[in-house]
């Protein structure tokens, strides 16, 4: 059954450099310590307002092409999450999301990533979720084994973080739903998330994998894929004819 919730506004974290993780006493009871590795785990994918998404690609792609890119990457993230050994269900959270019979849809009331994620965590916990893996929707190379690795390493440490390609932001995050952890997603969220974990006496697993680290924001991000770029879109017709859309020519 499709469920709709309205979620509130977000705040943005301050910019900082990522510090080295100090040796901290690990007091949190992890899933491994509880022997509770079969807990209900949900993948949660937040979506921005599509009118504002991928604005840095506007000089290079039409609105229709950008929307097709967004849709295609989202499909890949959803497919990867569904193929995971450890993920039981998938939910989307965002504003004005269209209904889908195959996913749980959570509507936010106003734009705001971090408050939306906080409220979504509460909703999913009420539905029985004991673990949550948050995945950005613009990870074109993501695979099921990337997500499983994040979950497995996160279970061992009590929390798992997948940094972005610049080691500044956070592209994916694993946590138990009962952990009092504050979401601080933003351009320089990695340091904030590491510090937040340390405040809870957790030394988080930092999971660096290509499928989790490469998000798409600029033309350079697309061209950095090289031959992978053409292969990424080789089997989709969403981009129109080759005369109007030649992504391989950008590589």
C-alpha positions as a printed NumPy array, in Angstrom:
array([[  0.   ,   0.   ,   0.   ],
       [  1.336,   3.432,  -0.858],
       [  1.845,   5.733,   2.126],
       [  2.174,   9.498,   1.886],
       [  3.661,  11.631,   4.659],
       [  4.366,  15.358,   4.765],
       [  7.775,  16.3  ,   6.053],
       [  9.27 ,  19.661,   7.129],
       [ 12.189,  22.075,   6.262],
       [ 16.023,  21.579,   6.234],
       [ 19.154,  23.301,   7.511],
       [ 22.629,  23.283,   6.056],
       [ 25.801,  22.225,   7.909],
       [ 28.834,  24.439,   8.283],
       [ 31.834,  23.817,   6.049],
       [ 34.866,  22.151,   7.611],
       [ 37.762,  19.978,   6.607],
       [ 37.534,  16.299,   7.475],
       [ 39.637,  15.593,  10.573],
       [ 41.501,  12.419,  11.24 ],
       [ 39.349,  10.142,  13.343],
       [ 40.708,   9.979,  16.888],
       [ 40.8  ,   6.652,  18.643],
       [ 37.505,   6.603,  20.531],
       [ 36.069,   4.138,  22.968],
       [ 33.376,   2.233,  21.136],
       [ 30.432,   2.047,  23.519],
       [ 27.6  ,   1.591,  21.035],
       [ 26.071,  -1.868,  20.853],
       [ 26.398,  -2.851,  17.203],
       [ 24.226,  -5.236,  15.235],
       [ 27.086,  -7.73 ,  15.203],
       [ 27.393,  -7.579,  18.985],
       [ 23.679,  -8.239,  19.336],
       [ 23.825, -11.125,  16.882],
       [ 20.952,  -9.363,  15.109],
       [ 22.119,  -9.441,  11.494],
       [ 18.68 , -10.287,  10.119],
       [ 17.09 ,  -6.996,  11.156],
       [ 14.632,  -5.222,   8.864],
       [ 16.731,  -2.881,   6.713],
       [ 15.265,  -0.169,   4.485],
       [ 16.982,   1.757,   1.716],
       [ 15.906,   5.417,   1.729],
       [ 16.55 ,   7.552,  -1.358],
       [ 16.007,  11.32 ,  -1.023],
       [ 15.074,  13.276,  -4.155],
       [ 15.469,  16.999,  -4.771],
       [ 12.956,  19.13 ,  -6.604],
       [ 13.633,  18.088, -10.196],
       [ 13.242,  21.678, -11.427],
       [ 16.35 ,  22.569,  -9.424],
       [ 18.339,  19.373,  -9.896],
       [ 21.612,  19.22 , -11.815],
       [ 21.599,  22.963, -12.481],
       [ 25.347,  22.929, -13.156],
       [ 24.653,  20.812, -16.234],
       [ 22.288,  23.419, -17.7  ],
       [ 24.884,  24.855, -20.134],
       [ 25.444,  21.381, -21.578],
       [ 22.121,  19.528, -21.369],
       [ 18.555,  20.565, -22.055],
       [ 15.991,  20.305, -19.282],
       [ 14.596,  17.176, -20.918],
       [ 18.048,  15.601, -21.073],
       [ 18.791,  16.489, -17.455],
       [ 15.496,  14.968, -16.376],
       [ 16.272,  11.825, -18.354],
       [ 19.689,  11.646, -16.689],
       [ 18.118,  12.043, -13.238],
       [ 15.483,   9.388, -13.934],
       [ 18.012,   6.927, -15.308],
       [ 20.389,   7.291, -12.351],
       [ 17.491,   6.936,  -9.92 ],
       [ 16.448,   3.706, -11.63 ],
       [ 19.983,   2.366, -11.256],
       [ 20.091,   3.214,  -7.543],
       [ 16.679,   1.61 ,  -6.965],
       [ 17.68 ,  -1.514,  -8.897],
       [ 20.934,  -1.793,  -6.93 ],
       [ 19.109,  -1.413,  -3.613],
       [ 16.545,  -4.044,  -4.549],
       [ 19.313,  -6.464,  -5.483],
       [ 21.059,  -6.17 ,  -2.113],
       [ 21.276,  -9.175,   0.148],
       [ 20.657,  -6.995,   3.215],
       [ 17.922,  -4.597,   2.012],
       [ 14.308,  -5.592,   2.647],
       [ 12.447,  -2.592,   1.198],
       [ 12.988,   0.732,  -0.589],
       [ 11.448,   4.153,   0.079],
       [ 11.722,   7.558,  -1.612],
       [ 11.411,  10.898,   0.174],
       [ 11.019,  14.288,  -1.488],
       [  8.581,  16.957,  -2.594],
       [  5.738,  16.327,  -5.029],
       [  6.879,  12.812,  -5.85 ],
       [  4.607,  10.908,  -8.242],
       [  2.867,   7.81 ,  -6.861],
       [  4.541,   4.447,  -7.412],
       [  2.955,   1.118,  -6.621],
       [  6.328,  -0.586,  -6.171],
       [  7.858,   1.804,  -3.606],
       [  6.949,   3.55 ,  -0.382],
       [  6.639,   7.27 ,  -1.16 ],
       [  7.146,   9.845,   1.616],
       [  6.227,  13.428,   0.703],
       [  8.062,  16.291,   2.399],
       [  6.055,  19.437,   3.117],
       [  8.83 ,  21.903,   2.171],
       [ 12.301,  21.471,   0.639],
       [ 14.786,  20.425,   3.276],
       [ 16.931,  17.307,   3.156],
       [ 17.993,  16.814,   6.766],
       [ 14.602,  17.377,   8.464],
       [ 12.982,  15.234,   5.752],
       [ 15.39 ,  12.387,   6.483],
       [ 14.819,  12.719,  10.219],
       [ 11.06 ,  12.473,   9.782],
       [ 11.387,   9.637,   7.248],
       [ 13.518,   7.699,   9.726],
       [ 10.752,   8.075,  12.308],
       [  8.082,   6.904,   9.854],
       [ 10.115,   3.88 ,   8.749],
       [ 10.945,   2.961,  12.326],
       [  7.212,   2.912,  13.071],
       [  6.84 ,   0.529,  10.13 ],
       [  9.366,  -1.838,  11.707],
       [ 12.649,  -0.685,  10.16 ],
       [ 15.581,  -1.376,  12.455],
       [ 18.3  ,  -0.35 ,  10.014],
       [ 18.474,   2.397,   7.405],
       [ 20.803,   2.935,   4.467],
       [ 20.44 ,   6.373,   2.88 ],
       [ 21.52 ,   6.563,  -0.756],
       [ 21.815,   9.634,  -2.953],
       [ 19.995,   9.234,  -6.257],
       [ 22.861,  10.331,  -8.539],
       [ 25.252,   7.389,  -8.263],
       [ 25.455,   5.98 , -11.815],
       [ 27.979,   3.23 , -11.066],
       [ 26.391,   1.923,  -7.869],
       [ 26.059,  -1.844,  -7.491],
       [ 24.338,  -4.054,  -4.969],
       [ 27.667,  -5.193,  -3.542],
       [ 28.602,  -1.549,  -2.833],
       [ 25.496,  -1.131,  -0.687],
       [ 25.974,  -4.503,   1.002],
       [ 29.576,  -3.549,   1.843],
       [ 28.394,  -0.295,   3.432],
       [ 25.796,  -2.139,   5.497],
       [ 28.18 ,  -4.905,   6.575],
       [ 30.975,  -2.539,   7.606],
       [ 28.485,  -0.171,   9.203],
       [ 27.085,  -3.019,  11.279],
       [ 30.546,  -3.837,  12.575],
       [ 31.261,  -0.24 ,  13.633],
       [ 27.778,   0.928,  14.547],
       [ 27.584,   3.421,  11.646],
       [ 28.846,   3.513,   8.058],
       [ 29.633,   6.509,   5.851],
       [ 30.381,   6.567,   2.116],
       [ 32.304,   9.776,   1.293],
       [ 31.911,  11.538,  -2.029],
       [ 34.68 ,  11.711,  -4.625],
       [ 36.178,  14.819,  -2.982],
       [ 36.118,  13.366,   0.543],
       [ 33.984,  16.3  ,   1.635],
       [ 30.353,  15.229,   1.333],
       [ 28.41 ,  12.076,   2.167],
       [ 26.888,  10.026,  -0.652],
       [ 25.484,   7.202,   1.468],
       [ 24.99 ,   6.487,   5.141],
       [ 24.142,   3.365,   7.161],
       [ 22.76 ,   3.511,  10.693],
       [ 20.422,   1.708,  13.079],
       [ 17.126,   3.593,  13.242],
       [ 17.268,   3.859,  17.042],
       [ 20.659,   5.607,  16.99 ],
       [ 20.246,   9.286,  18.07 ],
       [ 22.326,  10.506,  15.132],
       [ 21.787,  13.939,  13.566],
       [ 21.75 ,  14.104,   9.769],
       [ 23.997,  16.895,   8.49 ],
       [ 24.006,  16.329,   4.751],
       [ 25.513,  19.1  ,   2.657],
       [ 28.565,  19.922,   0.559],
       [ 30.967,  19.38 ,   3.474],
       [ 28.988,  16.912,   5.554],
       [ 31.636,  14.211,   5.93 ],
       [ 33.462,  15.93 ,   8.769],
       [ 30.177,  16.737,  10.506],
       [ 28.972,  13.141,  10.244],
       [ 32.268,  11.752,  11.549],
       [ 32.184,  14.204,  14.463],
       [ 28.559,  13.328,  15.184],
       [ 29.434,   9.64 ,  15.295],
       [ 32.377,  10.316,  17.614],
       [ 30.043,  12.228,  19.933],
       [ 28.111,   8.958,  20.259],
       [ 31.374,   7.086,  21.007],
       [ 31.34 ,   5.47 ,  17.56 ],
       [ 34.254,   5.355,  15.157],
       [ 32.317,   5.021,  11.885],
       [ 33.319,   2.827,   8.987],
       [ 34.386,   5.016,   6.055],
       [ 33.513,   2.959,   2.985],
       [ 35.249,   4.224,  -0.146],
       [ 34.107,   2.444,  -3.301],
       [ 33.771,   3.752,  -6.835],
       [ 30.072,   2.975,  -7.019],
       [ 29.394,   4.944,  -3.839],
       [ 31.875,   7.766,  -4.368],
       [ 31.106,   8.968,  -7.884],
       [ 28.102,  11.277,  -7.925],
       [ 27.171,  13.369, -10.964],
       [ 26.98 ,  17.154, -10.652],
       [ 29.084,  18.59 , -13.476],
       [ 30.137,  17.833, -17.036],
       [ 33.538,  16.819, -15.672],
       [ 31.8  ,  14.165, -13.564],
       [ 30.211,  12.73 , -16.7  ],
       [ 33.355,  12.824, -18.787],
       [ 35.394,  11.33 , -15.93 ],
       [ 33.507,   8.109, -16.546],
       [ 35.233,   7.75 , -19.921],
       [ 34.063,   4.639, -21.737],
       [ 31.736,   3.907, -18.829],
       [ 29.701,   6.978, -19.777],
       [ 28.634,   5.676, -23.164],
       [ 27.934,   2.242, -21.714],
       [ 25.848,   3.814, -18.961],
       [ 23.289,   5.148, -21.416],
       [ 23.766,   2.738, -24.295],
       [ 20.523,   0.882, -23.645],
       [ 18.174,   3.739, -22.83 ],
       [ 15.972,   5.651, -25.267],
       [ 15.095,   8.399, -22.799],
       [ 17.696,  10.733, -24.26 ],
       [ 16.12 ,  10.861, -27.701],
       [ 17.828,  10.341, -31.021],
       [ 21.583,  10.315, -31.441],
       [ 21.356,  13.607, -33.325],
       [ 20.002,  15.397, -30.245],
       [ 21.911,  13.51 , -27.572],
       [ 25.434,  12.135, -27.902],
       [ 26.803,  11.625, -24.441],
       [ 29.662,   9.546, -25.811],
       [ 30.87 ,  12.611, -27.699],
       [ 31.512,  14.322, -24.358],
       [ 33.962,  11.647, -23.222]])
